[in-house]
């Protein structure tokens, strides 16, 4: 009761002033947000603009090309085996995603739901490697991989990055909060563990697996250090290595460098535009919820 | 449920239940089979390299399979190497500027799109957009934009009357801060989303209550939002510190943009290690430096966990 009467006593003048204050602060927020959005988007737009400019226009500050052309995009494919790089990136990213998500879900499920001796030790091993970053183990990893004879091979591009503790950890957290009833129903059916996992558990975790797949695919497509280190043979170069080397060869030809960058970025930009919501939700989920 | 069934162990042991025992064995077998591929993979490609880093750091291993035991020689050499101490300094400067800058900007963005801002879906997507392209592409775009004379930044500065615009990547006093700025530009959307997740967990009544109180927006943020956001803040800061110290983003950017220069002013630890290993074929020496950085990371994480009483992300004083 008290707040109501108090509000009435304040009167309409005060309320109007407060509303105006809110409108001013909303306007300020929109201005600030617009400035920040400009800073975040301008370089990406500049890349598109540069990719469409003929070589005479690359210097300067005009955003809209005077004589826009698609020649740069074609030239990239003819000067370097860019299609090959795209194919290598695609194969590697798909393979890494399937392995990482599939095996991660399998292991995460076992650690969350199945009881077996040594489970704590196995979990501890995954946990201990959770924060290991690639640059820290790059040298010994390369040593291991070259001893296995996997340098300059697709296996060398794929396997060393297809196993990390992160998906195992994430899927374990997910399955810990998973309703048991359906599995129990399958249990009464006498279904084996693998069948139960494949037919009951996996379909129910599809949304989680889908968003994990999307971020894994993007991360693999965008990765540079490992493909750079393991593949010396240019037939095995992925897109990121290809464009980095392209720039060191044709450094001054910014229209071509931007065209190559655009071609490398288009798949990920498209994935982001289409699956924005899932990507954002999965980052929130991976942040922390447990 | 299984717990209550098994609680009287005597009863379970007294009445032999072959069906249950075989069931348990089958469950254990399934568990091992499910975990094995990931465990073996992580073992071979993460755990073994982790341990091997130690091993190699005591040798003179080169890139061609030759190696001799060298004791602590690599570690001794490290601290006598001015380029290593330089890379240490560069790394600390980088992390010291990257982490707070990233956090403050990400928080501002998260607060902006958390409220009832018109067009907030667009703004959220715009803030996040740089994170979706690769760092190689990011490095190339910014090299183009910052190129002396032909770059758009240079051109615009000249147009506004700056006669001698600075060389953002060519000046040893500026290059590192340019790399920090670009790292933040790239990463801020990701951290905005993480902080947004934390903001959305704060009950909206608390925002309303602060508003009715007549608390100004800034007061609301400082006295209501920040304390409740502490767990997310902690997580974000730890993640950003690790990413800054040993992360990939700095490596890719530096590889594409500056190659550690000018005058080694952007030679971050991880970049120097890479150079020693793959340009100089000094696997043993590079491993020793990597071990040193890994230990520093572990120590830092340990301190963070200790400061937050076991790394509990939920507010300790609730």
Interface residues (C-beta under 8 A of the other chain):
Chain A: X3 X25 X26 X29 X30 X32 X33 X36 X37 X39 X40 X41 X43 X44 X46 X47 X50 X58 X59 X60 X61 X103 X104 X106 X107 X109 X110 X111 X114 X115 X116 X117 X119 X122 X125 X126 X128 X129 X131 X132 X133 X134 X135 X136 X137 X138 X139 X140 X141 X142 X143 X144 X145 X159 X160 X161 X162 X163 X164 X165 X168 X192 X193 X194 X197 X218 X221 X222 X223 X224 X225 X228 X229 X240 X243 X244 X247 X254 X257 X258 X261 X264 X265 X268 X269 X271 X272 X276 X279 X280 X283 X284 X287 X288
Chain B: X24 X26 X27 X28 X29 X30 X31 X32 X33 X34 X35 X37 X38 X39 X41 X42 X43 X44 X45 X46 X47 X48 X49 X50 X52 X53 X55 X56 X61 X108 X109 X112 X113 X115 X116 X117 X118 X119 X120 X122 X123 X124 X125 X126 X127 X128 X129 X130 X132 X133 X134 X135 X136 X137 X138 X140 X141 X142 X143 X144 X145 X147 X149 X150 X152 X155 X156 X159 X185 X188 X189 X190 X193 X194 X196 X197 X198 X212 X217 X231 X232 X235 X242 X243 X246 X247 X248 X251 X252 X255 X256 X270 X273 X274 X277 X278 X283 X286 X287 X290 X293 X294 X297 X301 X313
